[in-house]
Amino acid sequence: MEGVLVRKIKKICVFCGANSGKDVAFVNAAFHLGEVLGKRKIDLVYGGGKLGLMGCVSTAVAQHERQVLGIIPSAFTINNLVGETCGKEIKVATMQERLVMMMELSDAFIALPGGFGTLEELFQMISWAQLSIHNKPIGVLNINGFFNGLLSFVDHTVKQEFITPRARKILISATTADELVDKLQAFRFESDPALSKLKWSPSSSQKEKLDLTLRL
C-alpha cells in the first residue's frame, strides 16, 4: 500500500447467504472476514439475524468489540424467522428501503458466497455506482473460486460491449479478506462522464432518504 492514497473506511456492508453453503471454507472465511474487520476497527452493516454466513461474520465482528448494525425488513422478524441480530437492529418496511439504508450508512461493500438475494444486492450496488448514485468501493471475496463463473460472465459482457471497461472496474475481487479490504481502501472511483451528469433528487419522506427516481 506504500505510495497509495488510502480511503478511510469505517463501516463495511457485507452481503452474504443466510445459509452456510456446502463448503466449510465459506463458514471459515466469513468468521475470518469478521475478525479482519474487527482488528482493523471497521464496523459492520449487514442484513440482520444470525443465520448462515450472516451470523458468522456478525458474530466475529461483535467478538472483536466493533459495532454491528443489522438492517432487516419487518416481515423477517415475525416468528423470529432469521434469529436475533448480533448488535443494533433497524427494522424497515421493504427490501428496497433496506438496500438504500445500507448504501447510505456504509463506506464500502463486500459480497461473500450467497444466493439470489446476495447477487441482487451486489449488482444493485454496482448499478448504482455506475449511475453515480454513490462512489463507494464494491468487492467480492472469492473463496475457493466461488465467484469465478460470475467474474467470467461479467468479463464476457465487456467483450460483448454491454459493460464498458470503465464500469467493469467497479467490481473488485480478491481471494483473502485482508487483500480485499486493502483493494477497497485503494479504490478510486472513475465515473462515466455522461452518467455523472444525472441528477438524483432527495426524497421528501422522513429522514430525507434518497429517491432513486431518474429525472430525464
Backbone as a chain_set.jsonl record, in Angstrom:
{"seq": "MEGVLVRKIKKICVFCGANSGKDVAFVNAAFHLGEVLGKRKIDLVYGGGKLGLMGCVSTAVAQHERQVLGIIPSAFTINNLVGETCGKEIKVATMQERLVMMMELSDAFIALPGGFGTLEELFQMISWAQLSIHNKPIGVLNINGFFNGLLSFVDHTVKQEFITPRARKILISATTADELVDKLQAFRFESDPALSKLKWSPSSSQKEKLDLTLRL", "coords": {"N": [[0.819, -1.218, 0.0], [2.185, 1.094, -0.007], [2.734, 4.408, -1.011], [0.216, 4.67, -2.042], [-2.807, 6.388, -1.956], [-4.904, 6.055, 0.714], [-8.226, 5.155, 1.192], [-10.498, 6.174, 3.686], [-12.151, 3.917, 5.57], [-14.791, 3.235, 7.574], [-17.091, 1.78, 8.037], [-18.261, -1.258, 6.79], [-20.474, -2.812, 4.597], [-21.718, -6.028, 4.449], [-22.751, -8.428, 2.217], [-24.264, -11.57, 2.122], [-24.908, -15.155, 2.283], [-27.851, -16.516, 3.887], [-27.667, -19.07, 4.425], [-25.224, -21.624, 5.166], [-23.822, -22.849, 3.18], [-22.213, -25.389, 1.103], [-19.481, -25.92, 1.381], [-17.188, -25.988, 3.995], [-15.279, -24.088, 4.04], [-16.46, -21.693, 3.386], [-17.803, -20.883, 5.701], [-15.629, -20.643, 7.451], [-14.24, -18.585, 6.165], [-16.066, -16.487, 6.394], [-16.122, -16.064, 9.174], [-13.441, -15.341, 9.45], [-13.31, -12.998, 7.904], [-14.896, -11.335, 9.505], [-13.206, -11.193, 11.73], [-11.003, -9.868, 10.612], [-12.172, -7.39, 9.957], [-12.796, -6.535, 12.548], [-10.219, -6.37, 13.764], [-9.159, -4.348, 12.233], [-10.597, -2.274, 13.08], [-13.086, -1.712, 11.93], [-16.503, -1.204, 11.505], [-19.559, -3.157, 11.158], [-22.153, -3.396, 8.774], [-25.068, -5.121, 8.003], [-27.49, -7.599, 6.839], [-28.994, -8.396, 9.061], [-30.159, -10.66, 11.708], [-29.142, -14.115, 12.486], [-28.518, -16.23, 10.885], [-26.753, -18.65, 8.902], [-23.994, -17.586, 6.842], [-24.277, -14.925, 7.388], [-24.72, -14.794, 10.115], [-22.249, -15.77, 10.985], [-20.262, -13.85, 10.193], [-21.18, -11.543, 11.503], [-21.129, -12.286, 14.201], [-18.376, -12.669, 14.603], [-17.379, -10.067, 14.199], [-18.631, -8.709, 16.327], [-17.461, -10.027, 18.472], [-14.978, -8.929, 18.445], [-15.454, -6.536, 19.488], [-16.508, -4.482, 17.91], [-18.913, -2.288, 16.339], [-22.052, -3.571, 15.34], [-24.534, -3.484, 12.942], [-27.68, -4.424, 12.066], [-29.854, -4.381, 9.365], [-33.095, -4.864, 8.688], [-35.964, -6.183, 7.059], [-39.244, -5.798, 8.364], [-40.95, -7.949, 8.0], [-39.34, -10.198, 8.156], [-38.893, -10.492, 10.828], [-41.024, -11.598, 12.035], [-42.248, -14.22, 13.992], [-39.677, -14.827, 14.686], [-38.018, -15.435, 12.461], [-35.418, -15.227, 11.306], [-33.714, -15.276, 13.408], [-31.964, -13.757, 16.229], [-30.58, -10.546, 15.877], [-27.147, -9.756, 15.898], [-26.216, -7.327, 17.63], [-27.064, -3.853, 17.131], [-30.319, -3.209, 15.777], [-32.2, -2.245, 12.96], [-35.423, -1.882, 11.823], [-37.114, -2.083, 8.739], [-39.541, -1.276, 6.172], [-39.54, -2.336, 3.558], [-37.684, -4.307, 1.107], [-36.279, -2.702, -0.669], [-36.024, -0.286, 0.725], [-34.369, -1.18, 2.729], [-31.983, -1.712, 1.293], [-31.298, 0.807, 0.315], [-30.796, 2.135, 2.728], [-28.628, 0.644, 3.633], [-26.747, 1.395, 1.697], [-26.473, 4.131, 2.25], [-25.427, 4.168, 4.854], [-22.992, 2.902, 4.826], [-19.462, 2.602, 4.021], [-18.236, 1.031, 2.187], [-18.581, -2.072, 0.313], [-18.916, -5.589, 0.605], [-19.233, -8.762, -0.857], [-19.91, -12.0, 0.109], [-20.052, -15.587, -0.501], [-23.338, -16.541, -1.568], [-26.908, -16.588, -2.289], [-29.613, -15.82, -4.548], [-30.518, -13.42, -3.323], [-28.177, -12.272, -2.286], [-26.745, -11.869, -4.668], [-28.467, -10.086, -5.952], [-28.285, -7.835, -4.257], [-25.563, -7.239, -4.501], [-25.299, -6.622, -7.3], [-27.107, -4.551, -7.511], [-25.855, -2.521, -6.025], [-23.586, -2.202, -7.626], [-24.755, -1.307, -10.011], [-25.886, 1.119, -9.128], [-23.547, 2.49, -8.505], [-22.438, 2.707, -11.059], [-24.252, 4.471, -12.147], [-23.589, 6.709, -10.807], [-24.832, 7.201, -8.39], [-23.723, 6.57, -6.017], [-20.278, 6.493, -4.885], [-18.782, 4.45, -3.815], [-16.55, 1.764, -2.891], [-16.753, -1.647, -4.096], [-16.639, -5.093, -3.563], [-15.937, -8.624, -4.131], [-15.422, -11.488, -2.145], [-13.619, -13.988, -3.121], [-13.911, -16.984, -2.445], [-12.412, -20.075, -2.594], [-12.779, -20.07, -5.358], [-15.473, -19.476, -5.741], [-16.784, -17.302, -6.968], [-15.808, -17.388, -9.547], [-17.149, -18.131, -11.946], [-19.095, -16.112, -12.128], [-17.492, -13.791, -12.35], [-16.216, -14.358, -14.747], [-18.397, -14.288, -16.452], [-19.13, -11.582, -16.251], [-16.862, -10.428, -17.41], [-17.237, -11.464, -19.937], [-19.517, -10.027, -20.758], [-18.37, -7.563, -21.043], [-16.672, -7.986, -23.222], [-18.624, -8.389, -25.124], [-19.58, -5.9, -25.328], [-21.559, -4.797, -23.659], [-21.078, -3.969, -21.122], [-18.963, -1.397, -20.129], [-15.35, -1.071, -20.215], [-14.564, 0.784, -18.267], [-16.723, 0.728, -16.442], [-16.5, -1.902, -15.645], [-14.415, -1.879, -13.851], [-15.539, -1.222, -11.473], [-16.279, -3.458, -9.992], [-14.537, -5.225, -7.701], [-12.263, -7.872, -6.853], [-10.954, -10.437, -4.695], [-9.006, -12.994, -3.081], [-8.517, -13.265, -0.415], [-9.431, -11.93, 2.795], [-7.939, -9.785, 3.884], [-6.52, -8.847, 1.627], [-8.667, -8.021, 0.047], [-9.875, -5.943, 1.565], [-7.735, -4.155, 1.555], [-7.699, -3.535, -1.188], [-10.193, -2.301, -1.456], [-9.766, -0.033, 0.085], [-7.885, 1.242, -1.465], [-9.248, 1.903, -3.724], [-10.229, 3.917, -6.478], [-12.748, 5.845, -7.645], [-14.026, 5.996, -10.912], [-15.972, 7.828, -12.727], [-18.503, 7.646, -15.28], [-18.506, 10.063, -17.787], [-20.931, 10.946, -18.972], [-22.987, 9.686, -17.448], [-22.429, 10.708, -14.961], [-23.553, 13.171, -14.938], [-26.197, 12.915, -14.383], [-29.085, 13.805, -12.492], [-30.07, 13.282, -9.26], [-32.785, 13.35, -7.216], [-33.46, 14.415, -3.831], [-35.502, 12.657, -1.5], [-38.757, 13.454, -0.233], [-39.58, 12.138, 1.925], [-39.571, 10.888, 5.356], [-36.563, 11.486, 7.227], [-35.219, 12.22, 4.966], [-34.584, 10.312, 2.896], [-32.848, 8.813, 0.125], [-34.143, 9.384, -3.086], [-34.544, 7.275, -5.71], [-35.369, 7.947, -8.258], [-34.975, 8.616, -11.587], [-34.406, 11.67, -13.172], [-35.132, 12.714, -16.2]], "CA": [[0.0, 0.0, 0.0], [3.071, 2.242, 0.02], [2.567, 5.318, -2.127], [-1.171, 4.678, -2.477], [-3.706, 7.139, -1.097], [-5.815, 5.084, 1.303], [-9.58, 5.615, 1.508], [-10.886, 5.902, 5.065], [-13.344, 3.079, 5.641], [-15.188, 2.999, 8.961], [-18.172, 0.788, 8.067], [-18.41, -2.064, 5.582], [-21.689, -3.612, 4.483], [-21.429, -7.36, 3.923], [-23.858, -9.214, 1.662], [-23.896, -12.989, 2.104], [-26.001, -16.097, 2.387], [-28.481, -16.903, 5.144], [-27.261, -20.46, 4.579], [-23.779, -21.757, 5.354], [-23.207, -23.382, 1.977], [-21.735, -26.775, 1.108], [-18.065, -25.98, 1.714], [-16.892, -25.401, 5.302], [-14.401, -22.936, 3.81], [-17.288, -20.487, 3.365], [-18.012, -20.509, 7.102], [-14.346, -20.194, 7.984], [-13.91, -17.293, 5.558], [-16.97, -15.488, 6.959], [-15.591, -15.749, 10.502], [-12.158, -14.647, 9.299], [-13.603, -11.631, 7.468], [-15.314, -10.603, 10.698], [-12.011, -10.948, 12.541], [-10.214, -8.845, 9.927], [-12.848, -6.106, 10.161], [-12.629, -6.16, 13.946], [-8.832, -5.978, 14.02], [-8.917, -3.082, 11.537], [-11.507, -1.295, 13.702], [-14.141, -1.401, 10.962], [-17.813, -1.677, 11.946], [-20.298, -3.97, 10.191], [-23.567, -3.241, 8.421], [-25.475, -6.34, 7.292], [-28.923, -7.766, 6.702], [-29.648, -8.772, 10.305], [-30.343, -12.065, 12.016], [-27.938, -14.878, 12.833], [-28.478, -17.44, 10.083], [-25.745, -18.871, 7.874], [-22.787, -16.765, 6.82], [-24.604, -13.632, 8.007], [-24.47, -14.961, 11.539], [-20.812, -15.971, 11.207], [-19.491, -12.605, 10.093], [-21.628, -10.591, 12.53], [-20.632, -12.767, 15.492], [-16.935, -12.414, 14.679], [-17.165, -8.626, 14.374], [-19.048, -8.363, 17.684], [-16.476, -10.582, 19.402], [-13.84, -8.005, 18.455], [-15.955, -5.313, 20.116], [-16.871, -3.464, 16.933], [-20.358, -2.128, 16.228], [-22.756, -4.365, 14.341], [-25.869, -2.947, 12.657], [-28.495, -5.242, 11.176], [-30.994, -3.676, 8.76], [-33.916, -6.027, 8.382], [-37.393, -5.94, 6.823], [-40.084, -6.232, 9.485], [-41.545, -9.257, 7.692], [-38.422, -11.261, 8.554], [-38.825, -10.591, 12.286], [-42.215, -12.308, 12.514], [-41.967, -15.595, 14.436], [-38.23, -14.989, 14.83], [-37.666, -16.199, 11.262], [-33.981, -15.23, 10.998], [-32.934, -15.255, 14.632], [-31.667, -12.46, 16.845], [-29.469, -9.793, 15.302], [-25.99, -9.602, 16.782], [-25.925, -5.903, 17.69], [-28.209, -2.982, 16.949], [-31.179, -3.614, 14.659], [-33.148, -1.284, 12.416], [-36.461, -2.535, 11.027], [-37.613, -1.281, 7.624], [-40.775, -1.822, 5.606], [-39.353, -3.024, 2.282], [-36.333, -4.704, 0.729], [-35.64, -1.552, -1.311], [-35.646, 0.641, 1.793], [-33.217, -1.803, 3.384], [-30.785, -1.566, 0.475], [-30.952, 2.228, 0.303], [-30.193, 2.46, 4.023], [-27.293, 0.04, 3.627], [-25.888, 2.234, 0.874], [-26.234, 5.415, 2.909], [-24.728, 4.038, 6.128], [-21.744, 2.152, 4.655], [-18.381, 3.22, 3.253], [-17.81, 0.061, 1.18], [-19.441, -3.258, 0.277], [-18.277, -6.872, 0.322], [-20.129, -9.9, -1.024], [-19.448, -13.369, 0.342], [-20.963, -16.511, -1.185], [-24.752, -16.45, -1.218], [-27.845, -16.937, -3.355], [-30.198, -14.752, -5.357], [-30.569, -12.171, -2.578], [-26.816, -11.72, -2.249], [-26.414, -11.392, -6.012], [-29.278, -8.888, -6.208], [-27.709, -6.725, -3.502], [-24.277, -6.924, -5.119], [-25.446, -5.957, -8.594], [-27.785, -3.264, -7.313], [-24.831, -1.556, -5.634], [-22.752, -1.935, -8.804], [-25.556, -0.489, -10.918], [-25.985, 2.47, -8.567], [-22.238, 3.124, -8.681], [-22.314, 3.045, -12.473], [-25.115, 5.629, -12.379], [-23.071, 7.786, -9.951], [-25.654, 7.418, -7.203], [-22.698, 6.565, -4.972], [-18.933, 6.249, -5.419], [-18.147, 3.617, -2.792], [-15.969, 0.54, -3.467], [-17.545, -2.877, -4.016], [-15.794, -6.233, -3.868], [-16.358, -9.977, -3.781], [-14.402, -12.34, -1.556], [-13.73, -15.16, -3.997], [-13.469, -18.123, -1.647], [-12.334, -21.337, -3.341], [-13.268, -19.886, -6.719], [-16.933, -19.416, -5.777], [-17.249, -16.275, -7.902], [-15.102, -17.471, -10.833], [-18.114, -18.122, -13.042], [-19.706, -14.784, -12.202], [-16.494, -12.857, -12.856], [-16.025, -14.681, -16.166], [-19.578, -13.793, -17.171], [-19.014, -10.125, -16.322], [-15.855, -10.149, -18.434], [-17.869, -11.782, -21.224], [-20.395, -8.914, -21.13], [-17.488, -6.483, -21.505], [-16.251, -8.346, -24.58], [-19.787, -8.233, -25.988], [-19.843, -4.459, -25.331], [-22.718, -4.394, -22.865], [-20.482, -3.281, -19.985], [-17.745, -0.72, -20.573], [-14.175, -1.352, -19.384], [-14.587, 1.676, -17.107], [-17.696, 0.212, -15.482], [-16.002, -3.194, -15.135], [-13.502, -1.622, -12.744], [-16.313, -1.033, -10.242], [-16.318, -4.715, -9.24], [-13.221, -5.671, -7.243], [-12.272, -9.228, -6.307], [-9.739, -10.909, -4.044], [-9.188, -14.332, -2.508], [-8.378, -13.189, 1.041], [-10.102, -10.766, 3.376], [-7.004, -8.663, 4.003], [-6.269, -8.313, 0.291], [-9.861, -7.338, -0.439], [-10.016, -4.674, 2.275], [-6.693, -3.281, 1.012], [-8.139, -3.068, -2.504], [-11.295, -1.359, -1.245], [-9.192, 1.219, 0.59], [-7.11, 1.878, -2.534], [-10.124, 2.111, -4.882], [-10.513, 5.274, -6.942], [-13.93, 5.786, -8.5], [-13.915, 6.661, -12.205], [-17.344, 7.927, -13.2], [-18.764, 7.87, -16.702], [-18.789, 11.494, -17.946], [-22.347, 11.179, -19.275], [-23.828, 9.269, -16.335], [-22.152, 11.538, -13.791], [-24.357, 14.382, -15.048], [-27.567, 12.632, -13.964], [-29.496, 14.475, -11.272], [-30.886, 12.429, -8.409], [-33.436, 14.263, -6.282], [-33.709, 13.893, -2.485], [-36.894, 12.322, -1.225], [-39.417, 14.286, 0.774], [-40.007, 11.259, 3.005], [-38.878, 11.116, 6.61], [-35.113, 11.325, 7.252], [-34.662, 12.609, 3.682], [-33.988, 9.16, 2.22], [-32.553, 9.067, -1.272], [-35.13, 8.982, -4.065], [-33.793, 6.742, -6.826], [-36.092, 8.222, -9.492], [-34.143, 9.347, -12.54], [-35.06, 12.8, -13.807], [-34.603, 12.851, -17.552]], "C": [[0.851, 1.266, 0.0], [2.87, 3.1, -1.226], [1.15, 5.419, -2.644], [-2.011, 5.452, -1.473], [-4.802, 6.214, -0.596], [-7.144, 5.743, 1.661], [-9.899, 5.253, 2.958], [-12.201, 5.137, 5.082], [-13.634, 2.771, 7.106], [-16.258, 1.923, 9.085], [-18.228, 0.059, 6.736], [-19.709, -2.852, 5.666], [-21.33, -4.94, 3.83], [-22.727, -8.021, 3.475], [-23.416, -10.678, 1.64], [-25.11, -13.852, 2.385], [-26.545, -16.27, 3.798], [-28.334, -18.397, 5.355], [-25.744, -20.498, 4.715], [-23.068, -22.28, 4.119], [-22.639, -24.777, 2.181], [-20.32, -26.915, 1.641], [-17.806, -25.293, 3.052], [-15.972, -24.202, 5.167], [-15.192, -21.633, 3.787], [-17.506, -19.972, 4.793], [-16.722, -19.958, 7.701], [-13.98, -18.808, 7.456], [-14.792, -16.182, 6.115], [-16.505, -15.076, 8.352], [-14.3, -14.934, 10.381], [-12.366, -13.215, 8.818], [-14.032, -10.78, 8.649], [-14.147, -10.264, 11.6], [-11.158, -9.837, 11.93], [-10.843, -7.47, 10.113], [-12.653, -5.622, 11.598], [-11.232, -5.659, 14.247], [-8.493, -4.65, 13.349], [-9.831, -1.961, 12.044], [-12.545, -0.778, 12.706], [-15.451, -2.009, 11.462], [-18.544, -2.37, 10.8], [-21.731, -3.482, 10.026], [-23.941, -4.51, 7.652], [-26.99, -6.481, 7.354], [-29.673, -8.233, 7.932], [-29.809, -10.266, 10.487], [-29.032, -12.776, 12.306], [-27.802, -16.162, 12.015], [-27.267, -17.472, 9.153], [-24.513, -18.003, 7.995], [-23.027, -15.398, 7.438], [-24.344, -13.685, 9.508], [-22.996, -15.097, 11.867], [-20.052, -14.648, 11.224], [-19.896, -11.616, 11.181], [-21.134, -11.001, 13.915], [-19.16, -12.445, 15.665], [-16.635, -10.93, 14.879], [-17.501, -8.213, 15.803], [-18.046, -8.865, 18.717], [-15.223, -9.717, 19.484], [-14.261, -6.601, 18.879], [-16.106, -4.148, 19.137], [-18.393, -3.412, 16.817], [-20.914, -2.972, 15.081], [-24.158, -3.787, 14.184], [-26.565, -3.859, 11.658], [-29.686, -4.446, 10.674], [-31.897, -4.742, 8.163], [-35.366, -5.64, 8.108], [-38.229, -6.521, 7.967], [-40.674, -7.614, 9.254], [-40.663, -10.412, 8.16], [-38.382, -11.465, 10.066], [-40.029, -11.324, 12.875], [-41.841, -13.754, 12.827], [-40.467, -15.884, 14.492], [-37.634, -15.791, 13.674], [-36.163, -16.309, 11.041], [-33.103, -15.193, 12.244], [-32.602, -13.837, 15.083], [-30.453, -11.815, 16.198], [-28.38, -9.589, 16.337], [-25.568, -8.131, 16.797], [-27.2, -5.091, 17.569], [-29.002, -3.401, 15.715], [-32.101, -2.468, 14.262], [-34.13, -2.037, 11.545], [-36.951, -1.566, 9.952], [-38.814, -1.995, 7.01], [-40.523, -2.701, 4.381], [-37.896, -3.401, 2.05], [-35.576, -3.523, 0.11], [-35.187, -0.531, -0.276], [-34.42, 0.116, 2.535], [-31.923, -1.534, 2.607], [-30.332, -0.107, 0.4], [-30.275, 2.622, 1.612], [-28.796, 1.867, 4.141], [-26.306, 0.901, 2.845], [-25.501, 3.511, 1.613], [-25.326, 5.293, 4.126], [-23.365, 3.361, 6.01], [-20.741, 2.935, 3.816], [-17.887, 2.315, 2.132], [-18.688, -1.18, 1.31], [-18.624, -4.488, -0.088], [-19.361, -7.93, 0.175], [-19.357, -11.19, -0.764], [-20.36, -14.3, -0.459], [-22.395, -16.394, -0.663], [-25.605, -16.783, -2.422], [-28.366, -15.723, -4.092], [-30.202, -13.406, -4.631], [-29.216, -11.483, -2.523], [-26.433, -11.133, -3.599], [-27.201, -10.135, -6.363], [-28.661, -7.675, -5.527], [-26.39, -6.273, -4.128], [-24.461, -6.126, -6.405], [-26.23, -4.662, -8.497], [-26.777, -2.194, -6.931], [-23.912, -1.203, -6.8], [-23.486, -1.017, -9.773], [-25.661, 0.945, -10.427], [-24.656, 3.205, -8.651], [-22.042, 3.558, -10.124], [-23.109, 4.296, -12.803], [-24.697, 6.846, -11.532], [-24.025, 8.163, -8.822], [-24.769, 7.364, -5.959], [-21.356, 6.28, -5.631], [-18.112, 5.374, -4.471], [-17.659, 2.295, -3.393], [-16.782, -0.708, -3.157], [-16.652, -4.054, -4.387], [-16.425, -7.56, -3.501], [-15.166, -10.718, -3.191], [-14.53, -13.711, -2.216], [-13.131, -16.396, -3.325], [-13.531, -19.404, -2.478], [-12.948, -21.224, -4.739], [-14.771, -19.759, -6.846], [-17.444, -18.446, -6.838], [-16.571, -16.34, -9.272], [-16.052, -17.373, -12.018], [-18.752, -16.762, -13.233], [-18.729, -13.77, -12.795], [-16.223, -13.09, -14.344], [-17.193, -14.16, -16.997], [-19.531, -12.273, -17.313], [-17.988, -9.732, -17.381], [-16.394, -10.433, -19.838], [-18.766, -10.634, -21.681], [-19.581, -7.695, -21.574], [-17.064, -6.749, -22.948], [-17.388, -8.161, -25.579], [-20.299, -6.788, -26.011], [-21.193, -4.063, -24.728], [-22.276, -3.68, -21.587], [-19.182, -2.665, -20.469], [-16.564, -1.145, -19.691], [-14.116, -0.473, -18.145], [-15.532, 1.139, -16.037], [-17.224, -1.108, -14.868], [-15.112, -3.0, -13.914], [-14.228, -1.431, -11.412], [-16.26, -2.278, -9.368], [-14.902, -5.215, -8.964], [-13.347, -7.112, -6.751], [-10.932, -9.55, -5.685], [-10.049, -12.251, -3.395], [-8.99, -14.361, -0.998], [-9.014, -11.901, 1.543], [-9.166, -9.563, 3.464], [-6.729, -8.014, 2.654], [-7.466, -7.517, -0.208], [-10.044, -5.986, 0.249], [-8.958, -3.677, 1.8], [-7.118, -2.692, -0.332], [-9.285, -2.069, -2.385], [-10.752, -0.004, -0.789], [-8.443, 1.98, -0.506], [-7.967, 2.267, -3.74], [-10.307, 3.594, -5.182], [-11.634, 5.21, -7.972], [-13.723, 6.6, -9.774], [-15.3, 6.698, -12.84], [-17.408, 8.093, -14.709], [-19.155, 9.336, -16.882], [-20.262, 11.803, -18.202], [-23.229, 10.849, -18.073], [-23.612, 10.124, -15.094], [-22.958, 12.83, -13.8], [-25.815, 14.159, -14.64], [-27.858, 13.309, -12.631], [-30.446, 13.581, -10.495], [-31.463, 13.287, -7.301], [-33.613, 13.621, -4.92], [-35.192, 13.657, -2.277], [-37.466, 13.265, -0.176], [-39.892, 13.447, 1.948], [-39.19, 11.526, 4.258], [-37.406, 10.741, 6.507], [-34.467, 11.631, 5.908], [-33.933, 11.466, 2.987], [-33.843, 9.448, 0.74], [-33.656, 8.523, -2.173], [-34.383, 8.539, -5.324], [-34.543, 6.896, -8.138], [-35.237, 9.093, -10.399], [-34.952, 10.458, -13.18], [-34.411, 13.034, -15.151], [-34.957, 14.214, -18.129]], "O": [[0.32, 2.376, 0.007], [2.838, 2.593, -2.347], [0.889, 6.168, -3.586], [-1.936, 5.199, -0.271], [-5.551, 5.649, -1.393], [-7.177, 6.763, 2.348], [-9.6, 4.144, 3.403], [-13.236, 5.651, 4.658], [-12.835, 2.132, 7.79], [-16.336, 1.232, 10.101], [-18.241, 0.687, 5.677], [-20.004, -3.479, 6.683], [-20.705, -4.964, 2.77], [-23.674, -8.154, 4.249], [-22.313, -10.987, 1.188], [-26.194, -13.353, 2.686], [-25.805, -16.183, 4.778], [-28.819, -18.937, 6.349], [-25.063, -19.518, 4.414], [-21.846, -22.172, 4.014], [-22.592, -25.281, 3.303], [-19.991, -27.914, 2.28], [-18.17, -24.129, 3.225], [-15.888, -23.381, 6.081], [-14.656, -20.58, 4.131], [-17.403, -18.773, 5.052], [-16.73, -18.928, 8.375], [-13.477, -17.964, 8.197], [-14.328, -15.056, 6.293], [-16.491, -13.89, 8.681], [-14.094, -13.965, 11.112], [-11.671, -12.307, 9.275], [-13.592, -9.639, 8.79], [-14.096, -9.176, 12.173], [-10.652, -8.97, 12.643], [-10.144, -6.495, 10.392], [-12.378, -4.446, 11.834], [-11.068, -4.635, 14.911], [-7.638, -3.909, 13.834], [-9.836, -0.853, 11.507], [-12.839, 0.416, 12.646], [-15.5, -3.191, 11.803], [-18.2, -2.198, 9.63], [-22.425, -3.195, 11.001], [-23.212, -4.927, 6.752], [-27.687, -5.599, 7.856], [-30.883, -8.449, 7.861], [-29.624, -11.045, 9.551], [-27.967, -12.163, 12.367], [-27.066, -17.072, 12.396], [-26.816, -16.431, 8.677], [-24.042, -17.715, 9.095], [-22.099, -14.775, 7.955], [-23.815, -12.741, 10.093], [-22.535, -14.605, 12.896], [-19.296, -14.365, 12.153], [-19.04, -10.92, 11.727], [-20.76, -10.144, 14.715], [-18.734, -12.002, 16.732], [-15.737, -10.575, 15.643], [-16.754, -7.458, 16.425], [-17.807, -8.202, 19.726], [-14.493, -9.765, 20.474], [-13.544, -5.623, 18.668], [-15.867, -2.991, 19.482], [-19.08, -4.375, 17.156], [-20.321, -3.066, 14.006], [-24.883, -3.619, 15.165], [-26.091, -4.041, 10.536], [-30.446, -3.895, 11.47], [-31.501, -5.444, 7.232], [-35.939, -4.845, 8.853], [-37.942, -7.609, 8.467], [-40.878, -8.37, 10.205], [-41.166, -11.476, 8.518], [-37.894, -12.491, 10.54], [-40.053, -11.633, 14.066], [-41.196, -14.426, 12.022], [-40.039, -17.031, 14.364], [-36.844, -16.711, 13.886], [-35.676, -17.363, 10.633], [-31.881, -15.089, 12.14], [-32.917, -12.858, 14.407], [-29.425, -12.462, 15.997], [-28.653, -9.288, 17.499], [-24.664, -7.736, 16.06], [-28.288, -5.581, 17.868], [-28.436, -3.884, 14.735], [-32.701, -1.81, 15.112], [-33.728, -2.753, 10.629], [-37.175, -0.385, 10.219], [-39.068, -3.166, 7.292], [-41.214, -3.701, 4.186], [-36.993, -2.885, 2.709], [-34.376, -3.362, 0.338], [-34.095, 0.027, -0.385], [-33.541, 0.886, 2.921], [-30.9, -1.175, 3.191], [-29.136, 0.182, 0.419], [-29.289, 3.36, 1.604], [-27.888, 2.5, 4.679], [-25.172, 1.109, 3.276], [-24.339, 3.918, 1.6], [-24.543, 6.2, 4.409], [-22.649, 3.257, 7.006], [-21.104, 3.801, 3.021], [-17.195, 2.775, 1.225], [-19.437, -1.33, 2.275], [-17.761, -4.445, -0.965], [-20.292, -7.993, 0.977], [-18.297, -11.431, -1.343], [-21.345, -13.842, -1.038], [-22.624, -16.177, 0.527], [-25.092, -17.21, -3.457], [-27.664, -14.724, -4.247], [-29.926, -12.371, -5.238], [-29.117, -10.267, -2.692], [-25.87, -10.041, -3.674], [-26.67, -9.222, -6.995], [-28.526, -6.615, -6.136], [-26.134, -5.077, -4.266], [-23.847, -5.073, -6.578], [-26.039, -3.764, -9.316], [-26.831, -1.079, -7.45], [-23.504, -0.051, -6.95], [-22.909, -0.062, -10.294], [-25.542, 1.884, -11.214], [-24.637, 4.42, -8.85], [-21.539, 4.651, -10.385], [-22.694, 5.095, -13.642], [-25.367, 7.878, -11.542], [-24.028, 9.302, -8.356], [-25.041, 8.04, -4.966], [-21.299, 5.876, -6.793], [-16.899, 5.544, -4.345], [-18.29, 1.764, -4.307], [-17.414, -0.815, -2.105], [-15.977, -4.018, -5.416], [-17.332, -7.624, -2.671], [-14.042, -10.592, -3.676], [-15.435, -14.486, -1.904], [-11.999, -16.791, -3.605], [-14.586, -19.764, -3.001], [-13.56, -22.17, -5.236], [-15.308, -19.916, -7.942], [-18.423, -18.734, -7.527], [-16.746, -15.429, -10.081], [-15.803, -16.634, -12.971], [-18.931, -16.305, -14.362], [-19.109, -12.975, -13.655], [-16.026, -12.142, -15.105], [-17.005, -13.655, -18.103], [-19.853, -11.737, -18.373], [-18.219, -8.808, -18.16], [-16.058, -9.741, -20.798], [-18.78, -10.299, -22.866], [-20.047, -6.893, -22.383], [-17.093, -5.85, -23.789], [-17.154, -7.819, -26.738], [-21.318, -6.491, -26.634], [-21.869, -3.148, -25.198], [-23.026, -2.874, -21.036], [-18.389, -3.325, -21.141], [-16.764, -1.538, -18.542], [-13.67, -0.92, -17.087], [-15.18, 1.1, -14.858], [-17.516, -1.396, -13.708], [-15.062, -3.864, -13.039], [-13.607, -1.474, -10.35], [-16.204, -2.175, -8.143], [-14.169, -5.579, -9.882], [-14.411, -7.524, -6.288], [-9.901, -9.011, -6.087], [-11.211, -12.598, -3.186], [-9.265, -15.378, -0.362], [-9.12, -10.915, 0.813], [-9.567, -8.443, 3.149], [-6.705, -6.789, 2.54], [-7.302, -6.46, -0.816], [-10.336, -4.991, -0.413], [-9.246, -2.489, 1.658], [-6.924, -1.504, -0.587], [-9.338, -1.094, -3.136], [-11.228, 1.043, -1.229], [-8.374, 3.208, -0.48], [-7.468, 2.891, -4.676], [-10.509, 4.411, -4.284], [-11.488, 4.603, -9.033], [-13.295, 7.753, -9.72], [-15.746, 5.71, -13.424], [-16.482, 8.614, -15.332], [-20.056, 9.811, -16.191], [-20.784, 12.803, -17.708], [-24.112, 11.628, -17.715], [-24.512, 10.251, -14.265], [-23.041, 13.514, -12.78], [-26.586, 15.116, -14.56], [-26.997, 13.379, -11.754], [-31.492, 13.174, -11.002], [-30.718, 13.888, -6.527], [-33.884, 12.423, -4.833], [-36.031, 14.377, -2.819], [-36.738, 13.803, 0.659], [-40.531, 13.963, 2.864], [-38.231, 12.296, 4.229], [-37.04, 9.805, 5.796], [-33.288, 11.336, 5.715], [-32.798, 11.629, 2.54], [-34.609, 10.223, 0.166], [-34.059, 7.366, -2.054], [-33.671, 9.336, -5.935], [-34.381, 6.075, -9.041], [-34.825, 10.186, -10.01], [-36.055, 10.224, -13.675], [-33.274, 13.499, -15.232], [-34.595, 14.516, -19.267]]}, "num_chains": 1, "name": "protein.A"}
